[in-house]
């Protein structure tokens, strides 16, 4: 077993394992310490703590069979009782909070009952059909109930899972260190210890990699990373699934008119934005999710850059003399939000669109204002769930009026959402979501902009290494660095 691996990344954070997060840095740590019932793989759902699962014909009851003999890092058995305890905690309305939006998981699991069949089998029954329940449950990290009861507000004491590594120490915001769980039920850990170390900037993370203080560095800038010696380092470029969008206030004002929403989507040059704002490190976005999402339609047409058609639609909507939009804009997350707003205004100037920008430096307050629907006419946002089902439920469905819904309604798309919730066959369900993808191109709820391309570097040559499709570094796939020559 190789003694130690250090991963340099933008954040080294512990959180409550039942908090909702799409942060790839946090999820990399969680993936080492914890397991859920299933895990997301590039080819679909894979067994984790559950070896088998099935769903009833009405898409409401899911049955799971657990692995035999699995124990938590504290030695307690990971049985059906422990899983029940964690799933019910996850479903509480005060849990799953993210950026001021509590009850993320409760909106799906409220009213759920969990029945223990025996020590290795349990059944979950939801109040409504939920064919995509694995999109929710894979984030349900199973934690030692004894540790949860003793933890209080101490996040480190809650980090007692069944994963290949167990927590050793945590310096808040700076480093998370874990040691190998030699009793792990799966492939044995490759490293005696792993540290996730914060590198505040891409340059700092690159320096840690080059100087041998880290063997993996994530979130590198493409230019400097491309200059690494390929005989000494491996680099991989990968697409982040996070969609960078501008959300319209579709309840009132100009954004309530579908012609305005479509006009702005036709009026921007996404390739130019990727070039000018991201330095080329991105991919144009032409739908409500990225093309790495299962429900995206790769055969759907791209939005053309058509200023003539955009101008025509604005004139039809009554804005032939020009349109000033009040734009709500954070100063970070995304960090390029202000540069993006300026670039968009330049591109839309030929059709008479301008922005009055309202900056918000407090990112938590910004998220709360978005949740409260106080976004002026339009706001800069990122849509991070890897699940098409979650994106539609939380941001698009007017009947749900989720945390990030801003007044949009499309009854035809909503009818398809209902059909998908009842469709057990995953291929058929994805086909329905692809129909929704096309509908939301014809009638876009948001201004679709781009997704980022990220860069990771590893010490040594690792020809088989690939980032997982969801953009999360899976430490179980990392090989030991080669011996120095």
C-alpha positions as CSV (number, residue, x, y, z in Angstrom):
1,X,0.0,0.0,0.0
2,X,1.4,3.4,-1.0
3,X,2.0,5.5,2.0
4,X,0.3,8.8,1.2
5,X,-1.6,10.8,-1.5
6,X,-2.2,14.5,-1.4
7,X,-4.9,16.1,-3.6
8,X,-4.7,19.9,-4.0
9,X,-8.2,21.4,-4.8
10,X,-9.9,24.7,-4.4
11,X,-11.7,23.7,-1.2
12,X,-11.0,21.3,1.7
13,X,-14.3,21.2,3.4
14,X,-16.3,18.9,5.6
15,X,-20.1,19.3,5.8
16,X,-23.0,17.5,7.2
17,X,-23.2,14.3,5.1
18,X,-27.0,14.9,4.7
19,X,-26.5,18.4,3.4
20,X,-27.3,18.9,-0.2
21,X,-24.2,19.7,-2.2
22,X,-23.1,19.6,-5.8
23,X,-19.6,20.8,-5.0
24,X,-17.1,18.4,-6.6
25,X,-14.6,19.2,-3.9
26,X,-16.9,18.2,-1.1
27,X,-18.2,15.2,-3.0
28,X,-14.7,13.8,-3.6
29,X,-14.2,13.8,0.2
30,X,-17.7,12.3,0.8
31,X,-17.0,9.6,-1.8
32,X,-14.0,8.4,0.2
33,X,-15.6,8.5,3.7
34,X,-19.2,7.4,2.9
35,X,-21.4,5.3,0.7
36,X,-25.0,5.4,-0.3
37,X,-27.3,2.6,-1.3
38,X,-26.1,3.1,-4.9
39,X,-23.4,5.1,-6.7
40,X,-23.5,6.9,-10.0
41,X,-21.3,5.4,-12.7
42,X,-20.6,6.4,-16.2
43,X,-22.7,3.5,-17.5
44,X,-25.5,4.0,-15.0
45,X,-26.3,3.1,-11.4
46,X,-24.0,0.7,-9.7
47,X,-24.2,-1.2,-6.4
48,X,-22.8,0.4,-3.3
49,X,-24.3,-0.6,0.1
50,X,-27.2,-2.1,-1.7
51,X,-26.5,-5.1,-4.0
52,X,-30.0,-5.4,-5.5
53,X,-32.9,-3.1,-5.8
54,X,-36.3,-3.0,-7.5
55,X,-39.4,-0.8,-7.9
56,X,-43.1,-1.5,-7.8
57,X,-45.3,-1.0,-10.9
58,X,-46.7,2.2,-9.5
59,X,-43.2,3.7,-9.1
60,X,-43.8,4.4,-5.4
61,X,-42.2,1.5,-3.5
62,X,-38.4,0.7,-3.8
63,X,-36.9,-2.5,-2.3
64,X,-33.2,-2.8,-1.4
65,X,-31.0,-5.6,-0.3
66,X,-27.9,-4.6,1.6
67,X,-24.4,-6.1,1.6
68,X,-23.8,-8.6,4.3
69,X,-21.4,-7.9,7.0
70,X,-20.5,-4.2,6.3
71,X,-19.5,-2.2,9.4
72,X,-19.1,1.5,10.0
73,X,-15.6,2.9,10.8
74,X,-16.6,2.8,14.5
75,X,-17.3,-1.0,14.3
76,X,-21.1,-0.8,14.4
77,X,-23.0,-2.8,11.8
78,X,-24.4,-1.1,8.8
79,X,-27.8,-2.8,8.7
80,X,-31.3,-1.9,7.7
81,X,-31.9,-0.1,10.9
82,X,-28.9,2.2,10.4
83,X,-30.0,2.9,6.8
84,X,-33.5,3.7,7.9
85,X,-32.2,6.1,10.5
86,X,-30.1,8.0,7.9
87,X,-32.7,8.2,5.2
88,X,-35.3,9.5,7.6
89,X,-32.8,12.1,8.8
90,X,-32.0,13.1,5.2
91,X,-35.8,13.6,4.5
92,X,-36.3,16.0,7.4
93,X,-37.4,19.5,6.3
94,X,-34.5,21.1,8.3
95,X,-31.9,18.9,6.5
96,X,-30.4,19.1,3.0
97,X,-29.9,22.9,3.2
98,X,-27.8,24.5,0.5
99,X,-27.1,28.2,0.2
100,X,-30.1,29.1,2.4
101,X,-32.6,26.6,0.8
102,X,-33.6,24.0,3.4
103,X,-35.4,20.8,2.8
104,X,-33.9,20.0,-0.6
105,X,-34.4,16.3,-0.1
106,X,-37.6,16.7,1.9
107,X,-39.4,18.0,-1.2
108,X,-39.0,14.6,-2.7
109,X,-39.1,12.3,0.3
110,X,-41.7,14.1,2.6
111,X,-44.3,11.5,3.5
112,X,-41.9,8.6,2.8
113,X,-42.2,5.5,4.9
114,X,-39.3,3.1,5.5
115,X,-40.2,-0.5,6.4
116,X,-37.5,-2.9,7.7
117,X,-38.1,-6.4,6.3
118,X,-35.1,-7.9,8.0
119,X,-31.6,-6.9,8.9
120,X,-30.5,-6.7,5.2
121,X,-33.8,-5.7,3.5
122,X,-35.9,-2.6,3.6
123,X,-38.7,-1.0,1.6
124,X,-39.2,2.7,0.9
125,X,-42.6,4.0,-0.1
126,X,-43.0,7.6,-1.3
127,X,-46.1,9.7,-1.3
128,X,-46.0,10.2,-5.1
129,X,-44.6,8.2,-8.0
130,X,-40.8,8.7,-8.1
131,X,-39.2,6.6,-10.8
132,X,-36.0,8.7,-10.5
133,X,-35.6,8.0,-6.8
134,X,-32.0,6.8,-7.2
135,X,-31.2,10.4,-8.3
136,X,-32.0,11.3,-4.7
137,X,-30.9,8.3,-2.7
138,X,-27.4,8.1,-4.2
139,X,-26.7,11.3,-2.2
140,X,-28.1,9.8,1.0
141,X,-24.8,9.0,2.7
142,X,-25.2,6.3,5.3
143,X,-23.6,7.4,8.6
144,X,-23.2,5.6,11.9
145,X,-26.3,6.4,13.9
146,X,-24.2,6.3,17.1
147,X,-21.8,8.9,15.6
148,X,-24.8,11.1,14.6
149,X,-26.2,11.0,18.1
150,X,-22.9,12.0,19.7
151,X,-21.8,14.6,17.2
152,X,-23.8,17.6,18.2
153,X,-22.5,20.4,16.0
154,X,-19.2,18.8,15.4
155,X,-19.0,18.0,11.7
156,X,-15.9,15.8,12.1
157,X,-17.7,13.5,14.5
158,X,-20.5,12.9,11.8
159,X,-17.9,11.7,9.3
160,X,-18.2,8.0,10.4
161,X,-19.2,6.0,7.3
162,X,-18.4,2.8,5.6
163,X,-16.2,4.1,2.8
164,X,-12.6,3.0,1.8
165,X,-11.1,5.8,4.0
166,X,-11.8,6.9,7.6
167,X,-11.4,10.5,8.8
168,X,-8.3,11.2,10.8
169,X,-8.3,15.0,11.2
170,X,-9.8,18.1,9.7
171,X,-8.4,21.6,9.7
172,X,-11.4,23.7,8.8
173,X,-11.0,25.1,5.3
174,X,-7.4,23.9,4.9
175,X,-7.1,20.1,5.0
176,X,-9.0,16.9,5.4
177,X,-6.9,13.8,6.1
178,X,-8.2,10.2,6.1
179,X,-6.5,6.8,6.6
180,X,-7.3,3.5,4.8
181,X,-10.2,1.5,6.0
182,X,-8.5,-2.0,5.9
183,X,-11.9,-3.7,6.6
184,X,-13.5,-2.1,3.5
185,X,-15.8,-4.5,1.7
186,X,-14.7,-3.5,-1.8
187,X,-11.4,-3.1,-3.6
188,X,-8.8,-2.4,-0.9
189,X,-7.7,1.2,-0.6
190,X,-4.6,2.0,-2.7
191,X,-3.1,4.5,-0.2
192,X,-2.4,4.3,3.5
193,X,-3.6,7.9,3.8
194,X,-5.2,10.6,1.7
195,X,-5.2,14.4,2.3
196,X,-7.3,16.9,0.5
197,X,-5.4,20.2,0.7
198,X,-6.7,23.6,-0.1
199,X,-4.9,25.5,-2.8
200,X,-6.4,28.9,-3.0
201,X,-5.5,29.6,-6.7
202,X,-4.8,27.5,-9.8
203,X,-1.2,28.7,-9.7
204,X,-0.8,27.5,-6.1
205,X,-2.3,24.1,-6.9
206,X,0.0,23.8,-9.9
207,X,3.0,24.7,-7.8
208,X,2.1,22.0,-5.2
209,X,1.9,19.5,-8.0
210,X,5.2,20.5,-9.6
211,X,7.1,20.6,-6.3
212,X,5.9,17.2,-5.3
213,X,3.8,18.4,-2.3
214,X,0.6,17.1,-4.0
215,X,0.3,14.1,-6.4
216,X,-3.1,15.4,-7.8
217,X,-4.1,19.0,-8.5
218,X,-7.6,19.8,-9.6
219,X,-9.0,23.0,-11.0
220,X,-5.9,24.0,-13.0
221,X,-5.7,26.7,-15.7
222,X,-5.5,25.1,-19.1
223,X,-2.5,27.1,-20.4
224,X,-0.1,26.4,-17.5
225,X,-1.3,22.8,-17.1
226,X,-0.8,22.1,-20.8
227,X,2.9,23.1,-20.4
228,X,3.5,20.3,-17.9
229,X,6.1,17.8,-19.0
230,X,4.1,14.8,-20.3
231,X,6.9,12.4,-19.2
232,X,6.4,13.5,-15.6
233,X,2.7,14.5,-15.4
234,X,-0.7,13.4,-16.7
235,X,-3.3,16.0,-17.5
236,X,-7.0,15.6,-18.4
237,X,-9.5,18.1,-19.7
238,X,-13.1,17.4,-18.8
239,X,-16.5,19.0,-19.1
240,X,-18.2,20.2,-15.9
241,X,-21.9,19.3,-15.9
242,X,-22.7,22.7,-14.2
243,X,-24.8,24.8,-16.5
244,X,-24.1,28.5,-16.5
245,X,-27.4,30.3,-17.2
246,X,-29.2,33.6,-16.7
247,X,-32.6,33.0,-15.1
248,X,-35.5,35.2,-16.3
249,X,-38.1,36.6,-14.1
250,X,-40.8,34.8,-16.0
251,X,-43.6,35.9,-13.6
252,X,-43.6,39.6,-14.6
253,X,-41.8,42.1,-16.7
254,X,-40.1,41.4,-20.1
255,X,-39.1,37.9,-19.1
256,X,-42.7,36.8,-18.9
257,X,-42.9,37.1,-22.7
258,X,-41.6,33.9,-24.4
259,X,-40.6,36.0,-27.4
260,X,-38.1,38.0,-25.2
261,X,-36.6,34.8,-23.7
262,X,-36.2,33.3,-27.1
263,X,-34.8,36.5,-28.6
264,X,-32.0,36.7,-26.1
265,X,-31.1,33.1,-26.7
266,X,-30.9,33.8,-30.4
267,X,-29.0,37.1,-29.8
268,X,-25.9,35.7,-28.1
269,X,-22.8,34.1,-29.6
270,X,-22.0,31.3,-27.2
271,X,-18.8,30.4,-28.9
272,X,-17.6,34.0,-28.6
273,X,-18.5,34.0,-24.9
274,X,-16.5,30.9,-24.2
275,X,-13.6,32.5,-26.0
276,X,-13.8,35.9,-24.5
277,X,-14.9,35.1,-20.9
278,X,-13.4,31.7,-20.3
279,X,-10.4,31.9,-22.6
280,X,-11.8,28.9,-24.6
281,X,-12.1,26.7,-21.5
282,X,-15.8,25.9,-22.0
283,X,-18.5,24.5,-24.2
284,X,-21.6,26.4,-25.5
285,X,-24.9,25.4,-23.7
286,X,-28.0,25.0,-25.9
287,X,-30.5,23.5,-23.5
288,X,-31.5,23.3,-19.8
289,X,-28.8,20.8,-19.0
290,X,-25.3,19.9,-20.3
291,X,-24.8,17.2,-22.8
292,X,-23.2,14.9,-20.2
293,X,-26.7,14.6,-18.6
294,X,-28.6,11.5,-19.5
295,X,-31.8,13.4,-20.4
296,X,-30.1,15.9,-22.8
297,X,-30.8,15.4,-26.5
298,X,-27.4,15.3,-28.4
299,X,-29.3,15.4,-31.7
300,X,-31.2,18.6,-30.9
301,X,-30.1,21.6,-33.0
302,X,-27.9,24.3,-31.5
303,X,-29.2,27.8,-31.0
304,X,-28.0,29.8,-34.0
305,X,-26.6,33.2,-33.5
306,X,-29.3,35.1,-35.3
307,X,-29.5,38.8,-34.6
308,X,-32.1,39.4,-37.3
309,X,-34.6,36.9,-35.9
310,X,-33.8,38.1,-32.3
311,X,-34.6,41.7,-33.3
312,X,-37.8,40.6,-35.0
313,X,-39.0,38.8,-31.9
314,X,-38.2,41.8,-29.7
315,X,-40.2,44.1,-32.1
316,X,-43.1,41.7,-32.0
317,X,-43.0,41.8,-28.2
318,X,-43.1,45.6,-28.2
319,X,-39.4,46.4,-27.6
320,X,-38.4,47.7,-31.0
321,X,-37.1,50.9,-29.4
322,X,-34.9,49.0,-27.1
323,X,-35.0,47.0,-23.9
324,X,-33.2,47.7,-20.6
325,X,-33.1,44.7,-18.2
326,X,-32.4,45.0,-14.5
327,X,-29.8,42.3,-14.0
328,X,-29.0,40.8,-10.6
329,X,-25.3,39.7,-10.4
330,X,-23.2,38.0,-7.8
331,X,-19.5,38.9,-7.5
332,X,-18.5,35.2,-7.1
333,X,-20.0,31.7,-7.8
334,X,-19.6,32.0,-10.7
335,X,-16.5,34.1,-10.3
336,X,-16.7,35.4,-13.8
337,X,-20.3,36.7,-13.4
338,X,-19.4,40.4,-13.9
339,X,-17.2,39.7,-16.9
340,X,-20.0,37.6,-18.4
341,X,-22.6,40.3,-17.8
342,X,-20.4,42.8,-19.6
343,X,-19.8,40.5,-22.5
344,X,-23.5,39.6,-22.9
345,X,-24.4,43.3,-23.0
346,X,-21.8,43.9,-25.7
347,X,-23.3,41.1,-27.8
348,X,-26.9,42.2,-27.3
349,X,-26.3,45.9,-28.0
350,X,-27.0,45.5,-31.7
351,X,-30.6,44.5,-31.0
352,X,-31.1,47.3,-28.4
353,X,-30.7,45.3,-25.2
354,X,-28.8,46.8,-22.3
355,X,-28.4,46.0,-18.6
356,X,-28.8,47.9,-15.4
357,X,-26.6,45.8,-13.1
358,X,-27.3,45.2,-9.4
359,X,-24.2,43.7,-7.8
360,X,-24.5,41.4,-4.7
361,X,-21.2,40.6,-2.9
362,X,-22.8,38.4,-0.3
363,X,-23.3,35.0,-2.1
364,X,-25.5,33.5,0.6
365,X,-27.8,36.6,0.5
366,X,-27.8,36.4,-3.3
367,X,-29.0,32.8,-3.2
368,X,-31.7,33.7,-0.7
369,X,-32.9,36.5,-2.9
370,X,-33.1,34.1,-5.8
371,X,-35.0,31.6,-3.7
372,X,-37.4,34.4,-2.7
373,X,-37.9,35.3,-6.4
374,X,-36.3,38.8,-5.9
375,X,-34.1,38.7,-9.0
376,X,-35.3,41.9,-10.8
377,X,-35.7,41.0,-14.5
378,X,-32.9,38.5,-14.9
379,X,-30.0,37.0,-12.8
380,X,-26.8,35.1,-13.3
381,X,-27.0,31.6,-11.9
382,X,-25.5,28.1,-12.2
383,X,-27.6,24.9,-12.3
384,X,-25.5,22.2,-10.8
385,X,-27.5,18.9,-10.2
386,X,-26.4,16.0,-12.4
387,X,-30.0,14.9,-12.4
388,X,-32.4,16.1,-15.1
389,X,-35.3,15.1,-12.8
390,X,-34.0,17.4,-10.0
391,X,-33.4,20.3,-12.4
392,X,-36.9,20.1,-13.8
393,X,-38.5,19.7,-10.4
394,X,-36.6,22.4,-8.5
395,X,-36.3,25.0,-11.3
396,X,-38.9,24.5,-14.1
397,X,-42.1,22.9,-12.8
398,X,-44.6,25.7,-12.0
399,X,-46.8,23.4,-9.8
400,X,-43.9,22.7,-7.4
401,X,-42.6,26.3,-7.3
402,X,-39.3,25.1,-6.0
403,X,-36.5,27.1,-4.5
404,X,-35.0,28.1,-7.8
405,X,-38.2,28.4,-9.8
406,X,-38.7,32.0,-11.2
407,X,-42.2,32.0,-12.6
408,X,-41.9,29.9,-15.7
409,X,-44.7,27.5,-16.8
410,X,-45.0,25.1,-19.7
411,X,-48.0,22.7,-19.3
412,X,-46.8,20.4,-22.1
413,X,-43.4,19.9,-20.5
414,X,-45.1,19.4,-17.1
415,X,-47.3,16.7,-18.5
416,X,-44.2,14.9,-19.7
417,X,-42.6,15.3,-16.3
418,X,-45.5,13.5,-14.7
419,X,-45.2,10.8,-17.3
420,X,-41.5,10.4,-16.6
421,X,-42.1,10.1,-12.8
422,X,-44.3,7.0,-13.5
423,X,-42.1,5.4,-16.1
424,X,-40.0,2.5,-14.7
425,X,-37.9,1.8,-17.8
426,X,-34.8,4.1,-17.6
427,X,-34.3,4.2,-21.3
428,X,-38.0,5.3,-21.9
429,X,-37.7,7.8,-19.1
430,X,-34.6,9.4,-20.7
431,X,-36.4,9.5,-24.0
432,X,-39.2,11.5,-22.3
433,X,-36.6,13.9,-20.8
434,X,-35.2,14.4,-24.2
435,X,-38.6,15.5,-25.5
436,X,-38.6,18.0,-22.6
437,X,-35.2,19.2,-23.7
438,X,-36.5,20.1,-27.1
439,X,-39.6,21.8,-25.6
440,X,-37.4,23.9,-23.4
441,X,-35.4,24.9,-26.5
442,X,-38.5,26.1,-28.3
443,X,-39.7,27.9,-25.2
444,X,-36.6,28.5,-23.0
445,X,-37.1,29.4,-19.3
446,X,-33.5,30.8,-19.1
447,X,-30.8,32.3,-21.2
448,X,-28.5,29.3,-21.9
449,X,-24.8,30.3,-21.9
450,X,-22.1,27.6,-21.4
451,X,-20.5,25.0,-19.3
452,X,-16.9,25.1,-18.1
453,X,-14.1,22.8,-19.1
454,X,-11.9,21.9,-16.2
455,X,-8.3,20.6,-16.0
456,X,-6.8,18.1,-13.5
457,X,-3.1,17.1,-13.3
458,X,-1.5,14.0,-11.8
459,X,2.1,13.2,-11.0
460,X,3.4,10.5,-13.2
461,X,2.0,8.8,-16.2
462,X,-1.6,7.5,-15.9
463,X,-2.8,6.6,-19.4
464,X,-6.0,4.9,-18.1
465,X,-7.1,7.7,-15.9
466,X,-10.4,9.5,-16.7
467,X,-12.6,11.8,-14.7
468,X,-16.0,10.6,-13.9
469,X,-18.8,12.0,-16.0
470,X,-20.2,14.1,-13.2
471,X,-16.9,15.8,-12.8
472,X,-16.2,14.4,-9.3
473,X,-12.7,13.0,-8.5
474,X,-13.3,9.4,-7.4
475,X,-10.4,8.4,-5.1
476,X,-11.2,4.8,-5.6
477,X,-10.0,5.0,-9.2
478,X,-6.6,6.6,-8.4
479,X,-3.5,4.5,-8.8
480,X,-0.4,5.0,-6.8
481,X,2.1,7.4,-8.3
482,X,5.0,5.7,-10.0
483,X,8.3,5.2,-8.2
484,X,10.8,8.1,-8.9
485,X,13.5,7.1,-11.5
